[in-house]
Amino acid sequence: MKFNLLIIFILLNLASCSGQTDRRLISNWKKYPVPTNPDSLRKYGFSSQEWAVYKNNDSVFVADKKEVPSSQLPFKVKVKKGDSRDFFGRASIVKVEDGYLVGFYRGEWGGALYWVSNDGKNYYKISDQEIVQFVKRNHKQYAVEGLAHLTMSQGSIIEIVKQNGKWAVKNYLKLPTAPEAVALDEQTNFIIITSKSLLKVDNDANTSILINEGIWYDALYPNSLVIHNTVVYAGMRAGVYQYDLSSGKDHWLLPY
């Protein structure tokens, strides 16, 4: 379906990039110690290359972020004039039983969370939160939301629930800094990369800091995160960050 970014991207790759599949496999990237030298980090921070990670079956792949299609609804919504400003920015979309939840992220210019009907003819605003990514856990719908801008970095996990026939937001957990991407590990813990840190939030909403101040802080802008077995991969500027949840060891991955 059009709203499913991952399926679209896989189909595009199967159709036109089959000869490049091995190059995109993260297992073929080279592993280096995590850089700590300020000059190296500065160089990576000025890189024009941004990598995104995704999963296909039981493998992890990497792609240029610019090649990843944006998430879209399978129809055009007729937006009222007063709401048109909300329907801009990076969209996140998830299918629910009565339509779609659509989150918009516009950075310092705000964001919004909407419900849209299955035919696109009806919609309503749920909240003004800046939705970074939806994630489903134990049959419940969650999202991470927030913003990092200048010296500000704040965010939270929210639960999106049906109340009296309409969707609403419940606060689940405040995060120490703004989330950039999220995935579930094998124990259904939230693993979240924020503008500063790598976090684990367990099923009882207890937060553990796995990495307090990552090499990406203020420079490498994480954009995606997947987990394969016990290994976390985060796509960002210049390379991919790898963290093993079992051993606590981390590495910096490059395609050369």
Wavefront OBJ file of the C-alpha trace (Angstrom):
o trace
v 0.000 0.000 0.000
v 1.117 3.517 -0.737
v 1.262 4.572 2.875
v 3.724 1.816 3.697
v 7.102 3.382 2.990
v 9.003 0.161 3.510
v 6.997 -1.877 0.983
v 7.299 0.861 -1.631
v 11.018 1.062 -1.140
v 11.492 -2.697 -1.379
v 9.483 -2.852 -4.596
v 11.516 -0.054 -6.122
v 14.720 -1.836 -5.238
v 13.559 -5.181 -6.581
v 12.472 -3.574 -9.820
v 15.439 -1.347 -10.553
v 18.330 -2.058 -8.200
v 18.577 -5.847 -8.067
v 22.148 -5.650 -9.263
v 23.051 -3.372 -6.354
v 21.489 -5.449 -3.578
v 24.814 -6.715 -2.204
v 26.166 -3.171 -2.032
v 23.194 -2.175 0.086
v 23.504 -5.014 2.589
v 24.781 -3.697 5.911
v 26.674 -6.974 6.381
v 28.940 -5.886 3.522
v 29.824 -2.570 5.152
v 33.130 -2.221 6.970
v 33.269 -1.974 10.746
v 35.417 0.650 12.518
v 35.882 1.815 16.105
v 33.440 4.570 17.023
v 35.225 7.837 16.166
v 36.053 10.169 19.024
v 38.501 12.528 17.349
v 36.864 15.987 17.055
v 38.307 16.516 13.577
v 36.855 13.229 12.327
v 33.462 13.988 13.821
v 33.535 17.475 12.325
v 34.304 15.978 8.921
v 31.414 13.536 9.200
v 29.141 16.366 10.329
v 29.825 18.294 7.132
v 29.195 15.257 4.919
v 26.447 15.611 2.308
v 25.733 11.870 2.517
v 22.882 10.717 4.741
v 22.188 7.002 5.121
v 18.872 5.394 6.055
v 18.527 1.812 7.303
v 15.622 -0.582 6.702
v 14.828 -4.288 6.999
v 13.802 -6.700 4.256
v 12.912 -10.169 5.506
v 15.846 -11.168 7.735
v 18.436 -8.708 6.437
v 19.346 -5.091 7.109
v 19.847 -2.767 4.150
v 21.143 0.773 3.755
v 20.078 3.413 1.243
v 20.740 7.029 0.494
v 18.113 8.915 2.470
v 17.161 10.914 -0.637
v 16.167 7.671 -2.385
v 13.633 6.702 0.280
v 10.098 7.608 -0.889
v 8.027 9.800 1.382
v 5.014 8.254 3.105
v 1.700 9.005 1.366
v -1.992 8.263 1.742
v -3.624 6.252 -1.093
v -5.870 9.219 -1.935
v -5.904 12.998 -1.847
v -7.506 14.617 1.182
v -9.643 17.690 0.559
v -8.265 19.893 3.319
v -10.210 22.835 4.688
v -8.551 26.221 4.374
v -8.021 26.602 8.108
v -6.240 23.250 8.336
v -4.029 23.523 5.253
v -0.990 24.677 7.232
v -1.083 21.467 9.289
v -0.941 19.190 6.242
v 2.656 20.012 5.372
v 5.980 18.633 6.453
v 7.247 15.084 6.849
v 4.316 12.683 7.133
v 4.087 9.468 9.130
v 1.081 7.256 8.381
v -0.341 4.146 10.021
v -3.487 2.184 9.111
v -6.061 1.695 11.864
v -9.407 -0.100 11.823
v -11.467 2.937 10.842
v -9.003 4.841 8.636
v -5.527 6.268 9.074
v -3.546 8.091 11.720
v -1.405 10.741 10.065
v 1.340 12.637 11.858
v 3.070 15.710 10.449
v 6.484 16.973 11.483
v 7.549 20.484 10.454
v 10.472 21.120 12.769
v 10.430 24.514 14.442
v 7.245 25.357 12.519
v 5.176 22.828 14.429
v 3.306 19.636 13.684
v -0.018 17.855 14.071
v -1.682 14.466 14.479
v -4.840 13.722 12.484
v -7.313 10.937 11.865
v -8.394 10.499 8.226
v -11.251 8.248 7.062
v -10.726 5.311 4.698
v -11.958 7.331 1.714
v -10.231 10.577 2.678
v -13.491 12.533 2.855
v -13.477 13.073 6.604
v -10.766 13.955 9.096
v -10.186 15.615 12.449
v -7.232 16.859 14.452
v -6.173 14.777 17.433
v -3.333 16.932 18.752
v -0.662 19.497 17.834
v 2.220 17.160 18.644
v 5.105 16.708 16.216
v 4.970 13.033 15.308
v 8.370 11.539 14.531
v 7.331 7.893 14.123
v 4.472 5.516 14.931
v 5.198 2.189 16.633
v 2.827 -0.598 17.663
v 3.497 -2.669 20.773
v 1.350 -5.429 22.300
v -1.646 -4.446 20.134
v -1.448 -0.843 21.317
v -0.647 2.121 19.098
v 2.147 4.448 20.218
v 4.184 7.248 18.677
v 7.311 9.169 19.574
v 7.038 12.921 19.251
v 9.151 15.971 19.957
v 11.621 18.471 18.583
v 15.317 19.291 18.787
v 16.021 22.861 17.693
v 18.914 25.114 18.679
v 19.431 24.557 22.421
v 16.019 22.918 22.949
v 15.513 19.147 22.810
v 12.345 17.607 24.208
v 9.920 14.810 23.432
v 7.817 11.941 24.695
v 6.169 8.623 23.965
v 2.411 8.920 23.556
v -0.287 6.275 23.316
v -3.061 6.848 20.775
v -6.353 5.367 21.968
v -9.989 5.229 20.893
v -12.274 7.028 23.359
v -16.015 7.409 22.778
v -15.624 6.681 19.089
v -12.757 9.128 18.477
v -8.995 8.884 18.632
v -7.211 10.681 21.458
v -3.720 10.965 22.916
v -2.555 9.709 26.309
v 0.828 10.701 27.698
v 2.934 7.588 28.254
v 6.444 8.785 29.097
v 8.460 11.977 28.883
v 11.840 11.507 27.197
v 15.017 13.320 28.276
v 15.689 14.573 24.721
v 13.914 14.627 21.370
v 13.377 11.251 19.643
v 14.702 10.700 16.120
v 13.693 7.042 15.514
v 12.347 4.013 17.393
v 12.110 0.220 17.082
v 11.155 -2.721 19.302
v 13.677 -5.287 20.499
v 12.906 -8.983 21.027
v 11.423 -8.258 24.483
v 9.216 -5.475 23.030
v 11.241 -2.774 24.768
v 11.277 0.551 22.949
v 14.784 1.275 21.678
v 14.923 4.984 20.890
v 17.666 7.099 19.414
v 17.268 10.716 20.443
v 19.120 13.843 19.422
v 21.628 13.016 22.158
v 21.276 9.455 23.452
v 20.333 5.834 22.855
v 17.585 4.728 25.252
v 15.707 1.597 26.259
v 12.178 1.894 27.651
v 10.840 -1.388 29.020
v 7.261 -2.618 29.239
v 6.848 -0.961 32.654
v 7.959 2.433 31.285
v 11.351 2.277 32.994
v 14.042 4.132 31.042
v 17.666 2.984 30.733
v 20.336 5.087 29.057
v 22.391 2.792 26.808
v 24.550 5.583 25.366
v 24.369 8.943 27.100
v 25.976 11.236 24.555
v 26.381 9.564 21.192
v 28.740 10.594 18.413
v 25.682 11.886 16.534
v 24.920 14.542 19.167
v 24.528 17.954 17.466
v 26.143 16.778 14.232
v 25.069 13.539 12.523
v 21.237 13.731 12.669
v 19.914 10.148 13.001
v 16.964 9.444 10.688
v 16.138 5.728 11.034
v 16.668 2.740 13.316
v 16.199 -1.018 12.970
v 17.042 -3.978 15.187
v 18.252 -7.322 13.845
v 18.507 -10.017 16.512
v 20.180 -8.044 19.330
v 21.960 -5.475 17.156
v 20.739 -1.917 16.680
v 21.520 -0.045 13.457
v 20.906 3.705 13.180
v 21.179 5.510 9.865
v 22.609 9.006 10.012
v 24.894 11.477 8.288
v 28.093 9.924 6.847
v 27.621 6.384 8.218
v 25.643 3.896 10.276
v 25.953 3.491 14.038
v 25.842 -0.075 15.394
v 25.110 -1.058 19.008
v 24.869 -4.611 20.387
v 22.164 -4.801 23.060
v 23.687 -7.983 24.506
v 27.301 -6.893 24.862
v 27.010 -3.114 24.958
v 29.687 -2.840 22.247
v 29.282 -0.304 19.492
v 30.884 0.347 16.105
v 30.873 2.838 13.254
v 29.965 1.352 9.867
v 31.026 2.763 6.493
v 30.505 1.433 2.935
v 34.274 1.465 2.248
l 1 2 3 4 5 6 7 8 9 10 11 12 13 14 15 16 17 18 19 20 21 22 23 24 25 26 27 28 29 30 31 32 33 34 35 36 37 38 39 40 41 42 43 44 45 46 47 48 49 50 51 52 53 54 55 56 57 58 59 60 61 62 63 64 65 66 67 68 69 70 71 72 73 74 75 76 77 78 79 80 81 82 83 84 85 86 87 88 89 90 91 92 93 94 95 96 97 98 99 100 101 102 103 104 105 106 107 108 109 110 111 112 113 114 115 116 117 118 119 120 121 122 123 124 125 126 127 128 129 130 131 132 133 134 135 136 137 138 139 140 141 142 143 144 145 146 147 148 149 150 151 152 153 154 155 156 157 158 159 160 161 162 163 164 165 166 167 168 169 170 171 172 173 174 175 176 177 178 179 180 181 182 183 184 185 186 187 188 189 190 191 192 193 194 195 196 197 198 199 200 201 202 203 204 205 206 207 208 209 210 211 212 213 214 215 216 217 218 219 220 221 222 223 224 225 226 227 228 229 230 231 232 233 234 235 236 237 238 239 240 241 242 243 244 245 246 247 248 249 250 251 252 253 254 255 256
